[in-house]
C-alpha cells in the first residue's frame, strides 16, 4: 500500500530579499509515517526548508504541495495555515515559553495544536503525566534548565497529536540525559509522532530517531536522499559536504564509536519516573 504523501517539492528554491540563495532546486517527497533527518552544513538551507514545509515561507520558484494543497511560489502569496496539523520545536525554546507557569505554557501550546481550550487543567495534568513532566508544571520557565525547556517545548507541540512533528535543531550544550529524554518522547511515549522531520547537526541523535536522511550541500542543493545509515557510513561524502570535520582524527569518531560501528547499534538507557527506558542508536 502506498502511503499518503504529506510534503512534495519539485525544483523548489528560495532566495532572500537581499539576493542570498538559501535553497536551490530541491526535489523531495515525505510520506505519512516516515521519519526523516535533514542534514547539512551550517547555512546549507535546513531551516529554510523546514519553514517551507510548515508553510511559513513560500518558495521563490518551483512547486510545493503540503497535505495535498498547492502553495504557489512568490512573495506575498497567501499561505495555508497548517499549525494544527504540524507540531514544531525550534532551537530556542525560550521563544515558545512565556506564560507564568509551565502548565500555562502547555495549555496555550495545546490550544495552538487543537487541544480544546475547555480541556480541564486536571486533564492537562494527566496528559503531562504521560509525558513524564508533571514535576515541572507549577514552575516558571525561567526556573527551568535548558534541557527542561526543550522537553517542555516538545511536549507542548505534541499535546494535540499533530500529524507531523518538525524539530529544528537542539538547544546548545544539551546533555546526554536530555537527549535521551527526547528520544523517549519521540519514539516511546504515548505522544510519539507518526511522522517526524528533524534538522540537526547531531548525527547520533538523527540516526536514533530517523530511518531516512536528506542531505543538503553547501551550495543549498539536495546532495543525497537515502537510508540514514548509508549516508553516515560514507565519511568522505560527509566531509566533502562539510557535515563532519575533514581532519583524520575526527572522521568516523564524529558518528559512532568503533565498537558501535562494529556491532551496528548503540543502546541508550534513561531513567524516567523511576523506570528505565531504552532506545537503540
N, C-alpha and C positions, 0 to 999 in steps of 0.2 A: 504494500500500500504506500502510495506517495504521500509524504507528509505535506501539510499546508505551508506554503511559502509566506513568511512574515515580512521579510525585507528583500527587495530586489533593486540592485543598482546596475545600470548599464552606462559605461563610459561617463560616470559621474565625476565632475570636477568642481573644485571650489577655489575661488580667488577672492582674497580680501580687497577692501576698497583701495588700499594703498598699492595694489598690484601684486602682492605677495601670493604665490600659489601655495595652497595648503593641501590640496588633494588633486590628483591628475588621472583622469580617465580610468576610474576604478570600476570593475565589474565584480559583483558578488551576489550570492543568494543565501539567505539564512532561513532555515525551515523550523517549524514548530518542533520543540524537543531537543534542538541542537544546543551544545554548549561550546561557544566559540571564543577563543582568545584573539585579541587584536594586538599584535606585536610590532615593534619597530623602534628605531632610534628616537630620541627627543626631537620634536618638531617634524616628525615624519608624516603627521596628519591624523594620528589616532583620535585625539579629542574632537577634531573637526568631523571625522567620520561618525563618531558617536552622536554628535549633535545633529547630523543629517538623519541618522537612523531614528532619533527621537522626534524629528520634525521641527527642531529648534532652528535649524538653518535650511534654507532652500539651496540646492546645488546651483552653481553658476551655469553649468551645462550638463547634459546627459539626462537619463531617465531614472526616476526614483519612485518606487512603489512601496508603501508601508501599509500592512494589513489589507492589501489589495487595492488601496486607493492611490491614485497618481498625485504626486506633488510636483507641479510644474517648476522648471528652473527659473532663476531670475530674481533680482532684488525686488522687494516689495510685494511678492506674491503672498496671498493668504495661505497659511499653512494649517493643516489639520491638527486638532488638539487630541493627542493620544495619551494624555497624562494618566488617565485611569487604567490604561492597558499596559503601560510601561512604568516599572519601578526603577528609580535611579539613585545611585550614591556616588558622589564626586570625591575628589581627593581631599577636600577641605570641609569636613562635616560641620564646622562652626557656622557655615552659611546656611545649614539646614536646621540648626538648633538654636532657638532664640526665645522660647517660651519660659515661664517661671520655673517649671519642673520638667523632668524627662517625660512624665506621664502626659503633661500638657503638650509637649512636642509630639508625642506619639499620636495623641488624639487629633492634633492638627494635621500631621502627616497622613494619618489614616483617612481623614476627610478628603485629602487630595487624591488618594488612590481608591476612593469609593467605599471606604468603611463608613456607614451612615453616621452622621453627627449625633443621631439619637442613641447610638450604642452606649449603654450604661458604663460608668467607669469600672464597675466590677467585671464587666465582660472584657474590657480592655486589659485589666489586670490578669484575667485568665489567659488572654491571648499572649500577654507578655511572659507569663509563666512558661508557656510552651516554647518561647524564645529564650528562656533562661536569663531574663534580665529584670526580674521582678525586684531584685535588691537595689536597683538604680532608680526606681520610678519616682520617689519623692525627693530626689536630689536635683539641684540645678545643674545644667550642662556645664556651667563654669567650674563646678566641683569635680568634673569627670576628667580622667586621663585621656590622652589622645586615642588610645585603643578603645576605651569605653565609649567615647564619642562616635568612633567609626562603627562600633557594634550597634549603637542606638540608631544611627542614621540608616544603616542597612535594615534594621528591624522596622523602622518607620516606613521604609519603601516596600517591605514585604507584607505588611499587615493586610492589604487589600487583595492578596493573591494575584498580583499582576500577571498578565500573560507572558511578559518578558521582563527580566531584571537586567539592567545595564549598570556596570560599575566601571568608573573611570579612575583607575589607579588606587593607591593606598596612601594613607597619611604617612609622611616621612618618619622613619625611625620606629615603625610599628613592630612590637616584639613578636617573637615566635608564638607566644601564648595566644595573642590576639589574632594572629594569622590562622592558628588552629581553630579558634572560635569561629572565624569567618568561614573556614572550610566546613565546619559543622553546620552553621546556619544555612549555607548554600547547597549542602548535599544531603544532610541527615535530618534537619529539623522539620517540623510539620509545615513550615512555610517555605521550604526549599523550592526555588523556582524551577519550572519545567524547562524553560528556555533561558539561557544565560549568555550575555555578551560582555566580555571582560577585557578592558585595555589595561595593560600593566607592563612594568619592566621586571617584575618578579617572576622569573621563568619557572621556578619550582612551584610557586602558587598557581601559575597558569596551568601547569601540567596536572596539578592535583584537582583542578576544577573543570578542565575543558578537554574534549577529545579532538578538537579541530583547531587549527590556528590559521589566521590570515596575517601575513607579514607585509608591512608597508616599507618600501625602500626609502632612503634619504631623499630621493627626488619625488616622493609623495605618490608613487605608483604601487600597485599590488605586485609584490615580488614573489609571493608564494601563497598557496591555499591548499593545505594538506593536513593529514593527521598530525597532531602537535608533536608526538614523539618523533616522527620522521623529520620534522623541521629541527627539533632540538638536538638531534644526533649529528646534524651537519654543521659542525663548529666553523668550518671555513666559510660557509654561507652566512652564518650569524655574524662572524667578524666582518665580512665584506659589506654587510648591511648595518654595521655599527650597533648591533644589538648586544654584543659582548666585547670586551677589550681584545685587542689584537695581539698582546704580548703572550708568549707561550705559557707563562706561569698561571694565567687566568683561564686559558681556554680549557673547556671541559669542567674545571672546578667551579666555574660560574653557574653550571647547570646542576649536575648531581655528583655526589661523591663517587670515588672509584668503586666502592663496594655496592653503592646503589645502582650504578650503571651495570655492574656485573649481575646483580640479582634482578634488575629490571623494575624495582619499586622501592619506595621508602614508606614506612608506616609512621604516621603522626598520631600521637595519643594526647588527649586533653581532658582534664577533669572539669566537668560541667555539672554543677549542683550535686557533687559527690559521686557522679557516675563517669566512668572512663568512656570517652568517645574516640574511635579510631578512624583515620582516613588514610587511604593509600595514595602516595605520591609517585 
